[in-house]
Amino acid sequence: MKHILIISNDSKSLLDFRWELVQSLRQQATVSIVCNEDASYQDLCRVAAQDNVNLIPYPINNSGLTPWADLTFILWLRRLYKKHNITHTLLYRVKPVIYGCLAAFGTSVNPIVTMTGLGYVYTQKTLKTTILRLITNLLYRLSLSRSHWVFFQNKDDLAFFIDHHLVKAAKVSVVGGSGVDLNSFPITPLPETFSFLMAARLLRDKGILEYLDAAAELKKEYPDVIFKLAGGTSDNPAALKVDDVQEFCQAHNLMYMGQVKNMSQVLQDSNVFVLPSYREGMPRAGLEALSCGRPIITTDTQGCRDLIRDNGYLVPIQDKVALKHAMERMIQLDKSDLEAFAKNSRRLAEAEFDVRLVNQAILEQL
């Protein structure tokens, strides 16, 4: 019988975005999960016990290169593969992907990789990130040579990895991110009071500052329009301080909502979703906005441009002037044009990003 080991360094993302896949896997195989004992780990324990999924805690170091800790992790995984007769691994995020594949050398394990966003190493252009990018590329090239299949969340990242000889074209494909549950994010009528929503972690490379600057200027001209920002902080090197964001929003009469629990309701209470990110794998909140039938403004960059099909506007990255103009165009649109954008968003979610389509593509590789 197949024994599938899922390796991730984020228990909340497994619960929120991947558990339907875990349940599908459990119907045809034994499933175990290696994950950090983070803030959501106890929630993961309860759900895993209900679905008869074996949970194995391990302190995966999420930040930087830690050679001794990373080597220890690889050796630990090799022993785990043999002890539990693992047949397949399903790997998410940078360190689990690289070290999960490296641990498979010399074994019969088939690693299946789902590439998420490439992260700040590929968006920031400093001496440090340049060096880290070179090292990361080398690690990807070595580790992915051992992979059974690699799923990318957008065509741009797939092309980047092939062009830089990090993976072979014969064993890659694109899926719609982690997908979205269309029933959990239903399309609803657009609210009467016009509002924008940006939902993202408070990272500089999500375009938070560009959105806040554009919103602050538009608020002066359109005082009845509501500008909302939802999202929590992060230990990422590109993170912004919550206090600074709150202070700016208070000074310019913008709404900072913090980390929200019911994203479906927040989207339904908004008219337009905005994500001026510098680069994405496939933005989860963007998929949820599509499913709720919300017009979208986002950047013409990896991952983000996949959200637009006659349902909104693309703007250049780090261009707050272009972002402001796009937001103003949305405000000035006729109601019928805005509703047409909304319907096109939902159609795109149904055609390309239904979670059932994403899960089926992964299941076919097992």
Steps between C-alpha positions, in 0.01 A plus 500: 500500500617853427627707791503872421703739714406868482773741610415863570627771734160666544219308669243776445544490122448123505176543693369794302607409148596132474280297729251400232796354309619319815155344538506386136847350548384319812240311295772323302807498723645531848578867561753651741596864545825659617446856619621766741338528842388853419198705615250284310661165575249395769214575260677283243534222760125496566404490133767241417376270777144521366614400149747232617804689377831444681663824615876521559636826646839632395652848557559599137705819495315737268758777465836523329764237441578297813736228370522282811126515572418439132735199478347360818154540346605313183646208698192489723273487194703214347453296816130587502457392136646158579331453839150565365549353151412829333412462130426865412569840652292809435713809558404865558715811543872549448674299774260202496532488119879513489577279799211261443636428152862478613402247766345282229833432325584131528144406599190389307299804614326705227505870595215710361567872525254788505689825451344797679624858457876534462521749787710801587824338376363545147323835550760699697809621313776538754845345530371263767204378293717469189732261685205313653338472156811337355513251787126432482520440125776245552297324769189497281695359204641218712187418698246521217707255297372243750135608480230283344287797390501876557184711502533874445233753586558719195658475155761768571661309787493180293677678213756650741593159641527341155697793350747488790530120474366448851255229394429288193202597284388137475378487861330834565153647467295797621207481742280779631685565823346316793162549335190651659185343639230664288230419754685662789552820298167556322431782257279767655369841383745789524439726804335841456771681696812487283810353662839359409668212678863398504566175688861390546769451761664828596799460269660776299506283186124444518462864395358611836663844485385566144144409593500717812644800314247468216214450746602803708499724192167366372338537843545877470313503167243231581431526875199264483706213355639254756857371470570182697820310575489151653802295602732416783868539562780258410857409593596543135795740443270716285241540779356839595424601857135473600524820705621695196216366286239577767635851550489573125145368468376705795663814364336462157162356602569155354381173655761255627322175592794290618492124448141409407342161562202510262656604170190397307286753685766772475515451122122502468494832689743653248464610138852468359797287603847658466836321507799705375751223583849488349481125437278207600469127454122518488346739754247315714297811585487579129344160426246557775417841353443340161267243652299771677467681168703808583668721239877501544789743469841339513850525359625374166738249653539131576192342650303823519434539129334157501212654698393730218271397210274795414425544869722790604824685439872424500752763614882504506668393825606774745296762309266673744392754236380229262338320793315815604373554145377140476318532832343827388382337178322237709328771705380673183378185319131458425330246722440269202869500406601424857250213514637363170848494657352317800341229286822451304693452825268221608518333156881498522488343846269226375702429185855495636520520879239263639674308781362174361692554174824571690466199727421268211817605319706412808322171561574390142874506575476253788 
